[in-house]
Amino acid sequence: MSKRALAAALFLQSLLLCIPARAESAQDLQLLLKQGQFSRVVERADAALSAKPRDAQLRFLKGVALVELNRNAEAITIFQKLAEDYPDLPEPYNNLAVLYAQQKQYEKARVALETAIRTHPSYATAHENLGDIYARLASQAYDKALSLDSSNAAAQNKLSMIREIMSLPRASQPAPAAIATVPPPARPTPPPSAAPVAKAAPASIPATPAPAPVVAAPATAPTARENTKTEPKHASETGDDAARSAAAVTKTVQNWAAAWSRKDVKGYLACYSRDFTPPKGQNRKAWEDERNQRLSKPGEIEVRIEDLKVVGIDSSRATVKLRQNYRSANLSSSSGKTLILVWQDGRWLIQQERVGN
């Protein structure tokens, strides 16, 4: 190659290097997670982290994708380092607890969840997960008591009760390892000399053998206080993305009707978002108590959904219109209904419902 050609080639290369690469955003990676493209999330997160190595959102989303790829050792390393760099974020501790529980390291899971709760006392998911861990630890303790004294009837009864609790289906968690992909809001990366500042939001994990564990929201989720609001709305989805989201929305509505028909109170209530607005001006607690009371009454009910249409959807909000057919021993009705669903904790949940189309 001539000197002139070589100089031209080097000049062209220098120009290409000067062109800034497209910055990968947490929103982009979240969309890939929703589409199940976990390897691409890892690949793109790595590329983005080369420029922003302390970005909590990117690191958290990469950790979530690694869990989905069953690369748990790498995910644990990421969440441990995140917890060190951003000790005010509860999600990394929650996700560590999920992974420890999968490895049957229940004591380590307990410590991680208690740390998450100290960081964020209103983190409901961590409280529920801690209850699961306590149940598992109790089961182990009763097993040990019975191995030392098989005639201990009290321990046998308690163990049976614990196992019955652990065998109940957790309708609030998708199968088999549902990852809440609701990252905390972006915050500036502190300089190396500054103490990292961060706040975050919820996620979910079971420690029992029967229910599958639910991993937490990525380190890009809002704090529990902030999570009383819907995640920010983004540009509308189109094509395959919208079709996948519409299918997931439809599945949530079907699960909601099925849980209602089964009188599965926990599964029914789990289909509603944290910021669901009950009808008639009721507060959330009064509405849940009323639903629990109604569904606990004897007798069968049937809820059938017809003409379900997803009439509007973007990456964080969907509108559904349907006809609801309700039948019980004392009542039979058919009415149009509109549901507003939001993307929250890694799945679609009902935020509003109103009769009529």
N, C-alpha and C positions, 0 to 999 in steps of 0.2 A: 504494500500500500504506500502511495506517495505521501510525502510530508503534508501536502495540501489536503489530501483526502483524510489523513489521520487527524489533522487539525479540525477539519469540518465535522468528523465523527465525534470528536471530543466535545466540540462546541454544542452539537445537537444533544449529546448526552447530558451536558450541563444544563441545557434548557429544560429537558425532561425532569431532571432532578429538582428543578426550581418550581415545577408545577405542584401545588399542594394536593395531596391525596384527599379524597373525600373523607371527612371525619365520620366515623361510625358512631351513631347515637344509641343511647340506651333504648330509645323507642324502636329503632330498627331491630335491635337484638331481641326485644320483647316480642315483636311481631314474628320473628323467626322461631322463637320458642313456642308461640301459639300454633305455628304451623308444623311443629315437631322437627325442625331442621337443627338438631342439637349440635351436630358436627360443625355446621356452618357458624353457629353461634360462637363455639370455641375458637374457630379459625379467625373470625372477624374480631372477636374480643381481643385475641392475642395481638392482632395487627394494630388495633386502636390503643391497647395498653402500652405498646412500644413508645407511643408519644405521650400517653398520660398514665404512667405506671401506678399512680396512687388513686385513680378514679374508683370510688367505692361502688358505683352503679355497675360499671363494666365488669369489675372483678366479681361482684355478686352474681350477675347474670351468667358469667362463665362458670361459676361454681354450680349453679342450678343446672346448667346444661351438662356438666360433668356427671352430676348425680343421675340424670336421665340416661347417660351413656354407660352407667354402672362403673364409672371411674371414681369410686368413692374415696380412695386414698388421696387422690389429687384434690377432690372437692373438700375433704377435711382440711388439707393444708391451706387452701384458699380461705375457708371460713375462719380457721384459727388465726391466720394473719390479719384478716379483716377485723376480727374481734380485738386484736392487739392494737391495730392502727386507729380503729373507730370504736372505742369501748362503749360509747353511748348508743350504738345500734343494737337492738335486740335480735334482729333477724339472723345474723350469723350464729349467735348462740342457739337459737331455736333449730336452725338447720344442722348444727353440730349434734344437737340432742337427737334429731331424727336418725342421723347416721350412726351415732353411738348405740341407739336402741336397736337398729338393724343388726349391729354386731353383738347384741346382748350385753353391752357395757352400760347397764342401767344406772349405776352409781354416777358415772361420768355424765350420762344424759341428765340425771337429776341436778347435778351441779350446774350444767350449762343452762337448763331451764330456769333455775332459781336466779342465776345471774341475769338472764333476760328479763325476768320479772322485776328484779331490783332496778334494772336499767329503765324499765317501762312498766310500772305497776298496773296500768290499765290494759296490758297486752293479753286479751282474753284467750287467744289461741295457746299461748304459753301456759296459762293456768290449766286449760283443759288437757294439754299434753302432759303437764306435770302430774295431773290426776291419773293419767294412764300409766305413767312411770311408777307412781306410788302403788298402783294396783299390781303391777308386775313384780315390784319388790316385795309386796305383801304375799303374793303367791309363792315366791321363792322361800320366804320366811316360814310360811305354813307348811310347805313341802319339807323343809328341813325339820320342823317340829314333828311332823308325822314320821319322818325317817328315824327319829330318835325315840318316838313313842307312838306306835301305830294305833294304839287304843284311845288316843286323844280325840274324843268325839267333838269337842268344841273346835279344835283346829280343823277337823275334817269338814264341819259345817261351814266354817269361815272360808276354807279353801274352795268349797263348792260354790259359795256365793260369789267369790271373786272371779272364779272361772266363768260363771254364768254372765257376770257383768262384762267380762272381756270377750265373750262370744257374741254379744249383741252387735249387729251391724252398725257401723258408723256412717250414716247417710251423709254426714257433712263432709266426708272425704271421698274423692274420686279414687278409682283403682288405678293401678296397684301402688303407685307412689306419686300421689298428686303433688305437684309443686306449685306453690302460689307464686305467680310471676308478677307481683305488684311491687316494683321497686320504689325506694324513697326518693323524694324530690332531689334533683341534682343540686349539689352544693359545691362551692369552689374548693379545689384541692389545696390544702394548706401547704405552705412551703416547708421543707424538711425540718426547719428549726421550730416551726410552730406546732402547738399541740393540736391534733386533729379534732375537728368539731363535726358532729353528726348526730342526727336523730333518725328514727326509722319507724317501721310499721310491722303488722302482724304476719303470721304464717301458721302452719299446723303440722302435727306429728303424732302418731299413736305409738305406744310402746308395747301394746298387747299383741299376742301372736295372731289372733283372729283378724282384727282389722289391719289393713295395710297402712304403712306410715305415710304421713303427709308432710312434705318438706315445706320450709318457710318461704316467705316472699323474698325476692332478691333485694340486695342492698340498694334498691332504688325505690322502695315503697315509702309512702308517707307515714308519719307517726300515727299511733293509734288515735290521737286526737284528730289529726288531719284525715284519717281514714273514715271519719264519719261523713266525709264528702266523697262524691264519685271521683275516680281518677280523671285527670284532664282528658278532654276529648281531642282526638287527632283527626287527621284528614280521613275522609271516607275511604273504605276499602273497595276494591273492585275485583272482578274476575274470580279466580280461584280462592283468593283470600276471603272475599265476601261470602263465597259459597261455603267455605269451611266454617266461618263464624256463624252463618245462618244455621248450619247443621247443628253446631254446638248449642245455639240458642234454643232450637227446636227440642233438642235432647233435654235441656234443663226444664222446659215447660212440660214435657212428657213425664219426666221424673217427679216433678211437682204434683201432677195429677195422679200419678201412680201411688205416691206416698200418701196423698190425701185419701185415695180409695182404700189403701191398706190400713188407714188410721194410724199411720206411723208418724207420731207427732214430731219426733226429733228430725226425721227425714224431711217432713213437710216444712218445718220452720227453717231447716238448713238451706232451703231454696231461696230464702229472702236475704237481701243485702243488709249490712249493718245499719245503713241509713234509710231503710224501708220506712215509708210514711203510712201508718195504719189509717184506715178510713174513720170517718166520724170524729176526727180530732182526738182519738184515743192515744195514750202514750204507749210505747212499745211493750212495756211490761204488762199493762192491762190487756192489750190485744193478745199477747202470747198466752196469758192465763186463760182468756176466753176461748181461744182456739184449742188449747189443751183440754179444757173442760168439755167442749163440744165433742172433740174427737174421742174422748174417753167414755162417752155414753155408750151403753150396749146397743147392738144392732149394726147391721152392715150398711155401708154406703157405697155408691158407685159414682165416679166422676169421669165422664168421657169428654174428650176434646175433639171438635170437628172444625173443618175449614180454617186450620191454623195457617196464618200468613205472616212472614217476617216482612213488614212493610217499610222498614227503615233501619239501617245498620251502619255503624262505623267501627273503629277499632275499640271503642270503649262504651258504646251505648246502642241499644236495639229496641225497636218498637214492634210488638206482636199483637195481631188481632185474631180472635178466635171465637168459636161458639162453645160455651160450657154447658154440658148436660149433667145435671145433678139429680141423684135419686137416692132416697132413703125410705124407711118404713113410713115416715110421716110427711114426706115432702118430695115432690118431683118438679123440677124447673129446668128451663132452657133459656139462656141469655147470652147476648154478645158481651165480650170482655176485651179490654185493651190492657196489655202488660208492658211496662217499661223495664228493661233489664240493663244492668251495667256489668262491665268486666271488673271483677273485684276478687282479690285473693286467688288469682289464677283460674277463674271460671266465671260463667255468666250467672247472675243472681237477680232476683226480682226486686226492683226498687219502688215501683208503683203498680197498683192495679185498680182499675175502675170499670164499673159495669157500663156497657154500651160501647159502640164503635164510633 
